Structure formats: structure tokens, C-alpha cells
Amino acid sequence: MIGSFTFENLPCRVVFGAGTLGTAKAELERLGARRALVLTTPQQEAQGVRLGTTLGPLYAGIFAGATMHTPVEVTEQALATMRACDADCVISLGGGSTTGLGKALALRTGVNQLCIPTTYAGSEMTPILGETRDAAKTTIRDVAVLPETVIYDVDLTLTLPVGLTVTSGINAIAHAVEALYARDTNPVTTLMAEEGIRALARALPAIAARPDDRAARGDALYGAWLCGVCLGTVGMALHHKLCHTLGGTFDLPHAETHTIVLPHALAYNAPAVPEAMERISRAIGAADAAQGLYDLARHLNAKLALRDIGMPESGIDKAADLAVTNAYWNPRPLERNAIRDLIARAWSGEPPVATKATA
């Protein structure tokens, strides 16, 4: 029997397929844009310029300074560029860093956003913005930062390096995992979460074996879209709090941090969420959900230890303290010592261990 629930359908237009980048100009016109500023990271600047040339008079210019964790000083630089070129719309071409910058600009100016993801980050489907100031990351949830239109083009992911494909994909899985046991979960989101996990768990090994496998790339992008919808529809819990804390405090790469932490955070919550564990196990084809996700990352040659992506051992206690400060809701009560052990295992790269609550 289905009980009572609330489901909020967020207002976002999605164009999905192969070769859909060619619709960008028409989508800008649909939004009523006059001058669009293209946003990219430095590494994708050339790709952004090529996109701009297809837009004709709608192309206002490019800002190629997007970086991870959306530092406020970078947003201020992009704002100055927006004003200088009189842009009334932004196009975010890239991964989560570029999407985050577009959201930050939309929050401050109210401009429309056309988002064109080239990774599996999922941020484009959420009304969530994480910003960093003075090595502290804060998160806001506001529909004002949700992109108006998202173009998913499978072709843009064909050259995504396998290493980044893996961590970006597992990052997406993390969104769906936590959606399964969110405080405000619902049957609709649960269906999307399990399907998103299944699609990515099937696609990532196939891409690792053959990076230009279009079918697998399509499955991965489809799964990432579903997982992003989950992230945008319901609240998150311990895993996302830990990753925001670690990323903002120690300037760790976003997707790699999620990949490493996910099995450990899931093992911590496992005793409190048996039904979610069953769904995850079924979706990834493993007897144990937490161990199965750890094994998936290991099989795909992802880094398994926080120490290998730049976190100092001296930061373990600081991270544990921050994790229980202004904490997100979580299905299992937060116990500082148990969370400290969780972080220590993730730091050293050990397999996840499920622990029972002491209270």
C-alpha cells in the first residue's frame, strides 16, 4: 500500500539525445535571450568558443574561469564579465564546476540559464548551490538557481576520460543512494533512484572497457539525469554533508571525494535503512550494497583513499567535528566517534564496515 507523500515537480525543460548541441541557438531564442555569456573551465575554453560561433549575434562572449566548489571570488569575476558584455543569459558548458558558476550568477542577477553538461555531475537538475568562501562551503536550496533548460548531448561525453567518467558516474549514484532514504523520499523518486543506479552501474564498466561505446554513454547520461532529478527533488543526508565538509575544507576534487566516501557513509546508515540497501544491492547486482559500491570503484580503478586525493591525516578529527556541526538530517543519529572512524577508514582506503548504533 502506498502511503501519503509529497512530490514537487521542478520546472526545467530537458532536451536529450545525440547531436542535441545543435539546438542551443533555438533554445536560447525560446528563452528570449538577446546576449548569452558562455561559461567554461579553462580546459574547455576552446569548446566554449566553438559553441559561441554557432550562436551568431546571440553570443556575447566567454568566461573560462569556472573552478570547483564555486569560490565567491570567481563568481565576482564572472559578474564583472557579464556586465561588461551586457549579457542577459548564461550558457554553462561543462561539469559541476561550470554549472555551479551559472547558478551563482543566476542567484545574484536573475538571468536565465541554458545548461549543457559534459559530465555526469547532475547539478544541472537541482535547485541547490554550494559556494566556498574562506575554505568553508555553504549550501543553499532555492528554485532561483535551477536552470531553465538543460541540453544533454551524448556526443559531448564520448571524449570524457575514463577516470573522470568513473568518478563522475559514482558521484551521480551517490545522489540516488541518499534519495532512497531521504526524510522526504517518495515512491516516484524511489523508482527514479533505483533505475538511475542500475543504468550507471551497467554503463560504467562498459565505458571503461570501450570509452566510445555510444550505447553505454547514453545509458550513463540517462542514469545521471535520473540521479540528478533525485538530488533536486528530495533532501540529502550524511554522505553529502561529509563530502561538502571535506571538499570545502581541504579543497578536494568533488567527484573523487564522493566516490571514496559513498561506501563508508552507506555502511554507517545501513542498519537504519534495510529497504534502501536491498534496492541498491539489486540495482548494482551485489549481495551487500556498501561493499558492492566499494568493489565497483576498485574494479574501475578509481582512487579509494582520501589521502590519495590530498586530504591530510591531521584533518580527520576536524572533519568529524564539522560533520556533526549544523548537520543534515540523517536516518541514523550522528555519533561523532563513529563518524570519525568512518572518515579514518575512507582516508586510508579500507573497505567499508557497518557498525551498530550505540544508542
Contacts in CASP RR format, 6 or more apart in sequence:
PFRMAT RR
TARGET T0000
AUTHOR 0000-0000-0000
METHOD contacts of the structure
MODEL  1
MIGSFTFENLPCRVVFGAGTLGTAKAELERLGARRALVLTTPQQEAQGVR
LGTTLGPLYAGIFAGATMHTPVEVTEQALATMRACDADCVISLGGGSTTG
LGKALALRTGVNQLCIPTTYAGSEMTPILGETRDAAKTTIRDVAVLPETV
IYDVDLTLTLPVGLTVTSGINAIAHAVEALYARDTNPVTTLMAEEGIRAL
ARALPAIAARPDDRAARGDALYGAWLCGVCLGTVGMALHHKLCHTLGGTF
DLPHAETHTIVLPHALAYNAPAVPEAMERISRAIGAADAAQGLYDLARHL
NAKLALRDIGMPESGIDKAADLAVTNAYWNPRPLERNAIRDLIARAWSGE
PPVATKATA
2 187 0 8 1.000
5 185 0 8 1.000
5 186 0 8 1.000
5 187 0 8 1.000
6 184 0 8 1.000
6 186 0 8 1.000
7 186 0 8 1.000
7 188 0 8 1.000
7 189 0 8 1.000
7 233 0 8 1.000
8 233 0 8 1.000
10 125 0 8 1.000
10 127 0 8 1.000
10 143 0 8 1.000
10 146 0 8 1.000
10 229 0 8 1.000
10 232 0 8 1.000
10 233 0 8 1.000
11 143 0 8 1.000
11 146 0 8 1.000
11 148 0 8 1.000
12 125 0 8 1.000
12 146 0 8 1.000
12 147 0 8 1.000
12 148 0 8 1.000
12 149 0 8 1.000
12 150 0 8 1.000
13 27 0 8 1.000
13 148 0 8 1.000
13 149 0 8 1.000
13 150 0 8 1.000
14 149 0 8 1.000
14 150 0 8 1.000
14 152 0 8 1.000
14 225 0 8 1.000
15 23 0 8 1.000
15 27 0 8 1.000
15 149 0 8 1.000
15 150 0 8 1.000
15 151 0 8 1.000
15 152 0 8 1.000
16 152 0 8 1.000
16 221 0 8 1.000
16 222 0 8 1.000
16 225 0 8 1.000
17 152 0 8 1.000
17 153 0 8 1.000
17 154 0 8 1.000
17 218 0 8 1.000
18 153 0 8 1.000
18 154 0 8 1.000
18 155 0 8 1.000
18 214 0 8 1.000
19 153 0 8 1.000
19 154 0 8 1.000
19 155 0 8 1.000
20 151 0 8 1.000
20 152 0 8 1.000
20 153 0 8 1.000
21 51 0 8 1.000
21 116 0 8 1.000
21 151 0 8 1.000
21 153 0 8 1.000
21 155 0 8 1.000
21 156 0 8 1.000
22 54 0 8 1.000
23 151 0 8 1.000
24 51 0 8 1.000
24 54 0 8 1.000
24 55 0 8 1.000
24 91 0 8 1.000
24 114 0 8 1.000
24 116 0 8 1.000
24 151 0 8 1.000
25 54 0 8 1.000
25 55 0 8 1.000
25 56 0 8 1.000
25 58 0 8 1.000
27 114 0 8 1.000
27 149 0 8 1.000
27 151 0 8 1.000
28 36 0 8 1.000
28 55 0 8 1.000
28 58 0 8 1.000
28 89 0 8 1.000
28 91 0 8 1.000
28 114 0 8 1.000
29 58 0 8 1.000
30 149 0 8 1.000
31 89 0 8 1.000
31 112 0 8 1.000
31 114 0 8 1.000
31 148 0 8 1.000
31 149 0 8 1.000
32 89 0 8 1.000
32 112 0 8 1.000
33 58 0 8 1.000
33 88 0 8 1.000
33 89 0 8 1.000
33 112 0 8 1.000
33 114 0 8 1.000
34 58 0 8 1.000
34 88 0 8 1.000
34 89 0 8 1.000
35 58 0 8 1.000
35 59 0 8 1.000
35 60 0 8 1.000
35 85 0 8 1.000
35 86 0 8 1.000
35 87 0 8 1.000
35 88 0 8 1.000
35 89 0 8 1.000
36 55 0 8 1.000
36 58 0 8 1.000
36 59 0 8 1.000
36 60 0 8 1.000
36 87 0 8 1.000
36 88 0 8 1.000
36 89 0 8 1.000
36 90 0 8 1.000
36 91 0 8 1.000
36 114 0 8 1.000
37 60 0 8 1.000
37 61 0 8 1.000
37 62 0 8 1.000
37 63 0 8 1.000
37 78 0 8 1.000
37 81 0 8 1.000
37 82 0 8 1.000
37 85 0 8 1.000
37 87 0 8 1.000
37 89 0 8 1.000
37 90 0 8 1.000
37 91 0 8 1.000
38 48 0 8 1.000
38 49 0 8 1.000
38 51 0 8 1.000
38 52 0 8 1.000
38 59 0 8 1.000
38 61 0 8 1.000
38 62 0 8 1.000
38 63 0 8 1.000
38 90 0 8 1.000
38 91 0 8 1.000
38 93 0 8 1.000
39 62 0 8 1.000
39 63 0 8 1.000
39 64 0 8 1.000
39 65 0 8 1.000
39 66 0 8 1.000
39 78 0 8 1.000
39 90 0 8 1.000
39 91 0 8 1.000
39 92 0 8 1.000
39 93 0 8 1.000
39 98 0 8 1.000
39 101 0 8 1.000
39 102 0 8 1.000
39 105 0 8 1.000
40 47 0 8 1.000
40 48 0 8 1.000
40 62 0 8 1.000
40 63 0 8 1.000
40 64 0 8 1.000
40 65 0 8 1.000
40 66 0 8 1.000
40 93 0 8 1.000
40 94 0 8 1.000
40 98 0 8 1.000
41 64 0 8 1.000
41 65 0 8 1.000
41 66 0 8 1.000
41 67 0 8 1.000
41 94 0 8 1.000
41 95 0 8 1.000
41 97 0 8 1.000
41 98 0 8 1.000
42 64 0 8 1.000
42 65 0 8 1.000
44 64 0 8 1.000
44 93 0 8 1.000
44 94 0 8 1.000
44 98 0 8 1.000
44 118 0 8 1.000
45 62 0 8 1.000
45 64 0 8 1.000
47 93 0 8 1.000
47 118 0 8 1.000
48 62 0 8 1.000
48 64 0 8 1.000
48 93 0 8 1.000
49 62 0 8 1.000
51 91 0 8 1.000
51 93 0 8 1.000
51 116 0 8 1.000
52 59 0 8 1.000
52 61 0 8 1.000
52 62 0 8 1.000
53 59 0 8 1.000
60 85 0 8 1.000
60 86 0 8 1.000
60 87 0 8 1.000
61 81 0 8 1.000
61 85 0 8 1.000
61 87 0 8 1.000
63 77 0 8 1.000
63 78 0 8 1.000
63 81 0 8 1.000
63 82 0 8 1.000
63 101 0 8 1.000
65 74 0 8 1.000
65 77 0 8 1.000
65 78 0 8 1.000
65 101 0 8 1.000
66 74 0 8 1.000
66 78 0 8 1.000
66 92 0 8 1.000
66 94 0 8 1.000
66 97 0 8 1.000
66 98 0 8 1.000
66 100 0 8 1.000
66 101 0 8 1.000
67 74 0 8 1.000
67 97 0 8 1.000
68 96 0 8 1.000
68 97 0 8 1.000
68 253 0 8 1.000
68 254 0 8 1.000
69 97 0 8 1.000
69 130 0 8 1.000
69 131 0 8 1.000
69 132 0 8 1.000
69 137 0 8 1.000
69 247 0 8 1.000
69 248 0 8 1.000
69 251 0 8 1.000
69 254 0 8 1.000
70 97 0 8 1.000
70 100 0 8 1.000
70 101 0 8 1.000
70 103 0 8 1.000
70 104 0 8 1.000
70 129 0 8 1.000
70 130 0 8 1.000
70 131 0 8 1.000
70 132 0 8 1.000
71 131 0 8 1.000
71 132 0 8 1.000
71 133 0 8 1.000
72 104 0 8 1.000
72 131 0 8 1.000
72 132 0 8 1.000
72 133 0 8 1.000
74 101 0 8 1.000
75 101 0 8 1.000
75 104 0 8 1.000
75 105 0 8 1.000
75 108 0 8 1.000
75 131 0 8 1.000
78 101 0 8 1.000
78 102 0 8 1.000
78 104 0 8 1.000
78 105 0 8 1.000
79 105 0 8 1.000
79 108 0 8 1.000
79 109 0 8 1.000
81 87 0 8 1.000
82 90 0 8 1.000
82 105 0 8 1.000
82 109 0 8 1.000
82 111 0 8 1.000
87 111 0 8 1.000
88 111 0 8 1.000
88 112 0 8 1.000
89 111 0 8 1.000
89 112 0 8 1.000
89 113 0 8 1.000
89 114 0 8 1.000
90 102 0 8 1.000
90 105 0 8 1.000
90 106 0 8 1.000
90 111 0 8 1.000
90 112 0 8 1.000
90 113 0 8 1.000
90 114 0 8 1.000
91 113 0 8 1.000
91 114 0 8 1.000
91 115 0 8 1.000
91 116 0 8 1.000
92 98 0 8 1.000
92 99 0 8 1.000
92 100 0 8 1.000
92 101 0 8 1.000
92 102 0 8 1.000
92 113 0 8 1.000
92 114 0 8 1.000
92 115 0 8 1.000
92 116 0 8 1.000
92 124 0 8 1.000
92 147 0 8 1.000
93 116 0 8 1.000
93 118 0 8 1.000
94 116 0 8 1.000
94 117 0 8 1.000
94 118 0 8 1.000
94 119 0 8 1.000
95 117 0 8 1.000
95 118 0 8 1.000
95 119 0 8 1.000
95 121 0 8 1.000
95 123 0 8 1.000
95 168 0 8 1.000
96 117 0 8 1.000
96 119 0 8 1.000
96 121 0 8 1.000
96 122 0 8 1.000
96 123 0 8 1.000
96 124 0 8 1.000
96 254 0 8 1.000
97 254 0 8 1.000
99 115 0 8 1.000
99 117 0 8 1.000
99 121 0 8 1.000
99 122 0 8 1.000
99 123 0 8 1.000
99 124 0 8 1.000
99 147 0 8 1.000
100 123 0 8 1.000
100 129 0 8 1.000
100 130 0 8 1.000
102 113 0 8 1.000
102 115 0 8 1.000
103 113 0 8 1.000
103 123 0 8 1.000
103 129 0 8 1.000
103 145 0 8 1.000
103 146 0 8 1.000
103 147 0 8 1.000
104 129 0 8 1.000
104 131 0 8 1.000
104 145 0 8 1.000
105 111 0 8 1.000
105 113 0 8 1.000
106 112 0 8 1.000
106 113 0 8 1.000
106 144 0 8 1.000
106 145 0 8 1.000
106 147 0 8 1.000
107 129 0 8 1.000
107 140 0 8 1.000
107 142 0 8 1.000
107 144 0 8 1.000
107 145 0 8 1.000
110 144 0 8 1.000
112 148 0 8 1.000
112 149 0 8 1.000
113 147 0 8 1.000
113 148 0 8 1.000
113 149 0 8 1.000
114 147 0 8 1.000
114 148 0 8 1.000
114 149 0 8 1.000
114 150 0 8 1.000
114 151 0 8 1.000
115 124 0 8 1.000
115 147 0 8 1.000
115 149 0 8 1.000
115 150 0 8 1.000
115 151 0 8 1.000
116 150 0 8 1.000
116 151 0 8 1.000
116 153 0 8 1.000
116 156 0 8 1.000
117 124 0 8 1.000
117 150 0 8 1.000
117 152 0 8 1.000
117 156 0 8 1.000
117 224 0 8 1.000
118 156 0 8 1.000
118 157 0 8 1.000
118 160 0 8 1.000
119 157 0 8 1.000
119 160 0 8 1.000
119 164 0 8 1.000
119 165 0 8 1.000
119 168 0 8 1.000
119 224 0 8 1.000
119 255 0 8 1.000
120 157 0 8 1.000
120 165 0 8 1.000
120 168 0 8 1.000
120 169 0 8 1.000
120 171 0 8 1.000
120 172 0 8 1.000
120 200 0 8 1.000
120 220 0 8 1.000
120 221 0 8 1.000
120 223 0 8 1.000
120 224 0 8 1.000
120 227 0 8 1.000
121 168 0 8 1.000
121 171 0 8 1.000
121 172 0 8 1.000
121 224 0 8 1.000
121 254 0 8 1.000
121 255 0 8 1.000
122 172 0 8 1.000
122 175 0 8 1.000
122 224 0 8 1.000
122 225 0 8 1.000
122 227 0 8 1.000
122 228 0 8 1.000
122 231 0 8 1.000
123 228 0 8 1.000
123 231 0 8 1.000
124 147 0 8 1.000
124 150 0 8 1.000
124 228 0 8 1.000
125 150 0 8 1.000
125 225 0 8 1.000
125 228 0 8 1.000
125 229 0 8 1.000
125 231 0 8 1.000
125 232 0 8 1.000
126 146 0 8 1.000
126 228 0 8 1.000
126 231 0 8 1.000
126 232 0 8 1.000
127 141 0 8 1.000
127 142 0 8 1.000
127 143 0 8 1.000
127 144 0 8 1.000
127 145 0 8 1.000
127 146 0 8 1.000
127 232 0 8 1.000
128 139 0 8 1.000
128 140 0 8 1.000
128 141 0 8 1.000
128 145 0 8 1.000
128 231 0 8 1.000
128 232 0 8 1.000
129 139 0 8 1.000
129 140 0 8 1.000
129 142 0 8 1.000
129 145 0 8 1.000
130 137 0 8 1.000
130 138 0 8 1.000
130 139 0 8 1.000
130 140 0 8 1.000
130 244 0 8 1.000
131 137 0 8 1.000
131 138 0 8 1.000
131 139 0 8 1.000
131 140 0 8 1.000
132 138 0 8 1.000
132 248 0 8 1.000
135 248 0 8 1.000
135 249 0 8 1.000
135 251 0 8 1.000
136 248 0 8 1.000
136 249 0 8 1.000
137 244 0 8 1.000
137 245 0 8 1.000
137 247 0 8 1.000
137 248 0 8 1.000
137 249 0 8 1.000
139 244 0 8 1.000
152 221 0 8 1.000
152 225 0 8 1.000
154 214 0 8 1.000
154 217 0 8 1.000
154 218 0 8 1.000
154 221 0 8 1.000
157 165 0 8 1.000
157 217 0 8 1.000
157 218 0 8 1.000
157 220 0 8 1.000
157 221 0 8 1.000
158 211 0 8 1.000
158 212 0 8 1.000
158 214 0 8 1.000
158 217 0 8 1.000
160 168 0 8 1.000
160 211 0 8 1.000
161 211 0 8 1.000
162 207 0 8 1.000
162 208 0 8 1.000
162 211 0 8 1.000
163 300 0 8 1.000
163 301 0 8 1.000
163 302 0 8 1.000
164 255 0 8 1.000
165 204 0 8 1.000
165 207 0 8 1.000
165 208 0 8 1.000
165 211 0 8 1.000
165 220 0 8 1.000
166 204 0 8 1.000
166 208 0 8 1.000
166 259 0 8 1.000
166 297 0 8 1.000
166 300 0 8 1.000
166 301 0 8 1.000
166 302 0 8 1.000
167 253 0 8 1.000
167 255 0 8 1.000
167 256 0 8 1.000
167 258 0 8 1.000
167 259 0 8 1.000
167 302 0 8 1.000
168 224 0 8 1.000
168 255 0 8 1.000
169 200 0 8 1.000
169 204 0 8 1.000
169 220 0 8 1.000
169 224 0 8 1.000
169 255 0 8 1.000
170 200 0 8 1.000
170 204 0 8 1.000
170 255 0 8 1.000
170 258 0 8 1.000
170 259 0 8 1.000
170 262 0 8 1.000
170 293 0 8 1.000
170 296 0 8 1.000
170 297 0 8 1.000
170 302 0 8 1.000
171 254 0 8 1.000
171 255 0 8 1.000
171 258 0 8 1.000
171 259 0 8 1.000
172 196 0 8 1.000
172 200 0 8 1.000
172 223 0 8 1.000
172 224 0 8 1.000
172 227 0 8 1.000
172 228 0 8 1.000
173 196 0 8 1.000
173 197 0 8 1.000
173 200 0 8 1.000
173 201 0 8 1.000
173 227 0 8 1.000
173 262 0 8 1.000
173 293 0 8 1.000
174 239 0 8 1.000
174 240 0 8 1.000
174 243 0 8 1.000
174 258 0 8 1.000
174 262 0 8 1.000
175 227 0 8 1.000
175 228 0 8 1.000
175 230 0 8 1.000
175 231 0 8 1.000
175 236 0 8 1.000
176 192 0 8 1.000
176 193 0 8 1.000
176 194 0 8 1.000
176 196 0 8 1.000
176 197 0 8 1.000
176 226 0 8 1.000
176 227 0 8 1.000
176 228 0 8 1.000
176 230 0 8 1.000
176 231 0 8 1.000
177 193 0 8 1.000
177 197 0 8 1.000
177 239 0 8 1.000
177 262 0 8 1.000
177 266 0 8 1.000
177 276 0 8 1.000
177 280 0 8 1.000
177 289 0 8 1.000
177 293 0 8 1.000
178 235 0 8 1.000
178 236 0 8 1.000
178 237 0 8 1.000
178 239 0 8 1.000
178 240 0 8 1.000
179 185 0 8 1.000
179 189 0 8 1.000
179 190 0 8 1.000
179 192 0 8 1.000
179 193 0 8 1.000
179 227 0 8 1.000
179 230 0 8 1.000
179 231 0 8 1.000
179 233 0 8 1.000
179 234 0 8 1.000
179 235 0 8 1.000
179 236 0 8 1.000
180 190 0 8 1.000
180 193 0 8 1.000
180 194 0 8 1.000
180 273 0 8 1.000
180 275 0 8 1.000
180 276 0 8 1.000
180 279 0 8 1.000
180 280 0 8 1.000
181 237 0 8 1.000
181 269 0 8 1.000
181 272 0 8 1.000
181 273 0 8 1.000
181 276 0 8 1.000
181 331 0 8 1.000
182 189 0 8 1.000
182 234 0 8 1.000
182 235 0 8 1.000
182 236 0 8 1.000
182 237 0 8 1.000
183 234 0 8 1.000
183 235 0 8 1.000
183 237 0 8 1.000
183 329 0 8 1.000
183 331 0 8 1.000
184 234 0 8 1.000
184 235 0 8 1.000
185 234 0 8 1.000
186 234 0 8 1.000
189 229 0 8 1.000
189 230 0 8 1.000
189 233 0 8 1.000
189 234 0 8 1.000
190 279 0 8 1.000
192 226 0 8 1.000
192 227 0 8 1.000
192 229 0 8 1.000
192 230 0 8 1.000
193 226 0 8 1.000
193 227 0 8 1.000
193 230 0 8 1.000
193 279 0 8 1.000
194 279 0 8 1.000
194 280 0 8 1.000
194 282 0 8 1.000
194 283 0 8 1.000
195 223 0 8 1.000
195 226 0 8 1.000
195 283 0 8 1.000
196 222 0 8 1.000
196 223 0 8 1.000
196 224 0 8 1.000
196 226 0 8 1.000
196 227 0 8 1.000
196 230 0 8 1.000
196 283 0 8 1.000
197 227 0 8 1.000
197 279 0 8 1.000
197 280 0 8 1.000
197 283 0 8 1.000
197 284 0 8 1.000
198 283 0 8 1.000
198 284 0 8 1.000
199 219 0 8 1.000
199 220 0 8 1.000
199 222 0 8 1.000
199 223 0 8 1.000
199 226 0 8 1.000
200 219 0 8 1.000
200 220 0 8 1.000
200 223 0 8 1.000
200 224 0 8 1.000
200 227 0 8 1.000
201 283 0 8 1.000
201 284 0 8 1.000
201 285 0 8 1.000
201 296 0 8 1.000
202 216 0 8 1.000
202 219 0 8 1.000
203 216 0 8 1.000
203 217 0 8 1.000
203 218 0 8 1.000
203 219 0 8 1.000
203 220 0 8 1.000
203 223 0 8 1.000
204 220 0 8 1.000
204 296 0 8 1.000
204 300 0 8 1.000
205 296 0 8 1.000
205 299 0 8 1.000
205 300 0 8 1.000
206 213 0 8 1.000
206 215 0 8 1.000
206 216 0 8 1.000
206 219 0 8 1.000
207 213 0 8 1.000
207 216 0 8 1.000
207 217 0 8 1.000
207 220 0 8 1.000
208 300 0 8 1.000
208 301 0 8 1.000
210 216 0 8 1.000
235 328 0 8 1.000
235 329 0 8 1.000
236 328 0 8 1.000
237 265 0 8 1.000
237 269 0 8 1.000
237 328 0 8 1.000
237 329 0 8 1.000
237 330 0 8 1.000
237 331 0 8 1.000
238 265 0 8 1.000
238 268 0 8 1.000
238 269 0 8 1.000
238 323 0 8 1.000
238 327 0 8 1.000
238 328 0 8 1.000
238 330 0 8 1.000
238 332 0 8 1.000
238 334 0 8 1.000
238 339 0 8 1.000
239 258 0 8 1.000
239 261 0 8 1.000
239 262 0 8 1.000
239 265 0 8 1.000
239 266 0 8 1.000
240 328 0 8 1.000
241 323 0 8 1.000
241 327 0 8 1.000
241 328 0 8 1.000
241 330 0 8 1.000
242 261 0 8 1.000
242 265 0 8 1.000
242 319 0 8 1.000
242 323 0 8 1.000
242 339 0 8 1.000
242 342 0 8 1.000
242 343 0 8 1.000
243 254 0 8 1.000
243 257 0 8 1.000
243 258 0 8 1.000
243 261 0 8 1.000
245 319 0 8 1.000
245 322 0 8 1.000
245 323 0 8 1.000
246 252 0 8 1.000
246 257 0 8 1.000
246 261 0 8 1.000
246 306 0 8 1.000
246 311 0 8 1.000
246 319 0 8 1.000
246 343 0 8 1.000
247 254 0 8 1.000
247 257 0 8 1.000
249 315 0 8 1.000
249 318 0 8 1.000
249 319 0 8 1.000
249 322 0 8 1.000
250 310 0 8 1.000
250 311 0 8 1.000
250 312 0 8 1.000
250 315 0 8 1.000
250 319 0 8 1.000
252 306 0 8 1.000
252 309 0 8 1.000
252 310 0 8 1.000
252 311 0 8 1.000
253 309 0 8 1.000
256 302 0 8 1.000
256 303 0 8 1.000
256 309 0 8 1.000
257 306 0 8 1.000
257 309 0 8 1.000
259 297 0 8 1.000
259 302 0 8 1.000
259 303 0 8 1.000
260 297 0 8 1.000
260 302 0 8 1.000
260 303 0 8 1.000
260 304 0 8 1.000
260 305 0 8 1.000
260 306 0 8 1.000
260 309 0 8 1.000
260 346 0 8 1.000
260 349 0 8 1.000
261 306 0 8 1.000
261 346 0 8 1.000
262 293 0 8 1.000
263 290 0 8 1.000
263 291 0 8 1.000
263 292 0 8 1.000
263 293 0 8 1.000
263 294 0 8 1.000
263 297 0 8 1.000
263 351 0 8 1.000
263 352 0 8 1.000
264 290 0 8 1.000
264 342 0 8 1.000
264 343 0 8 1.000
264 345 0 8 1.000
264 346 0 8 1.000
264 352 0 8 1.000
265 342 0 8 1.000
266 277 0 8 1.000
266 280 0 8 1.000
266 289 0 8 1.000
266 290 0 8 1.000
266 293 0 8 1.000
266 352 0 8 1.000
267 290 0 8 1.000
267 291 0 8 1.000
267 342 0 8 1.000
267 352 0 8 1.000
267 353 0 8 1.000
267 354 0 8 1.000
267 355 0 8 1.000
268 332 0 8 1.000
268 338 0 8 1.000
268 339 0 8 1.000
268 342 0 8 1.000
268 354 0 8 1.000
268 355 0 8 1.000
269 330 0 8 1.000
269 331 0 8 1.000
269 332 0 8 1.000
270 277 0 8 1.000
270 289 0 8 1.000
270 290 0 8 1.000
270 354 0 8 1.000
271 332 0 8 1.000
271 354 0 8 1.000
271 355 0 8 1.000
271 356 0 8 1.000
271 357 0 8 1.000
272 331 0 8 1.000
272 332 0 8 1.000
272 357 0 8 1.000
273 331 0 8 1.000
273 332 0 8 1.000
276 289 0 8 1.000
277 288 0 8 1.000
277 289 0 8 1.000
277 290 0 8 1.000
280 289 0 8 1.000
280 293 0 8 1.000
281 287 0 8 1.000
281 288 0 8 1.000
281 289 0 8 1.000
281 292 0 8 1.000
284 292 0 8 1.000
284 293 0 8 1.000
284 296 0 8 1.000
285 292 0 8 1.000
286 292 0 8 1.000
286 293 0 8 1.000
286 295 0 8 1.000
286 296 0 8 1.000
290 352 0 8 1.000
290 354 0 8 1.000
291 351 0 8 1.000
291 352 0 8 1.000
294 304 0 8 1.000
294 351 0 8 1.000
294 352 0 8 1.000
297 304 0 8 1.000
298 304 0 8 1.000
303 309 0 8 1.000
304 349 0 8 1.000
305 346 0 8 1.000
305 347 0 8 1.000
305 348 0 8 1.000
305 349 0 8 1.000
306 343 0 8 1.000
306 346 0 8 1.000
306 347 0 8 1.000
306 349 0 8 1.000
307 313 0 8 1.000
307 347 0 8 1.000
307 348 0 8 1.000
307 349 0 8 1.000
308 349 0 8 1.000
311 319 0 8 1.000
311 347 0 8 1.000
313 347 0 8 1.000
316 340 0 8 1.000
316 343 0 8 1.000
316 344 0 8 1.000
316 347 0 8 1.000
317 340 0 8 1.000
319 343 0 8 1.000
320 336 0 8 1.000
320 337 0 8 1.000
320 339 0 8 1.000
320 340 0 8 1.000
320 343 0 8 1.000
321 336 0 8 1.000
323 334 0 8 1.000
323 336 0 8 1.000
323 339 0 8 1.000
323 343 0 8 1.000
324 334 0 8 1.000
324 336 0 8 1.000
324 339 0 8 1.000
327 334 0 8 1.000
332 357 0 8 1.000
333 357 0 8 1.000
333 359 0 8 1.000
335 357 0 8 1.000
335 358 0 8 1.000
335 359 0 8 1.000
338 355 0 8 1.000
338 357 0 8 1.000
338 358 0 8 1.000
341 355 0 8 1.000
345 351 0 8 1.000
345 352 0 8 1.000
345 353 0 8 1.000
END
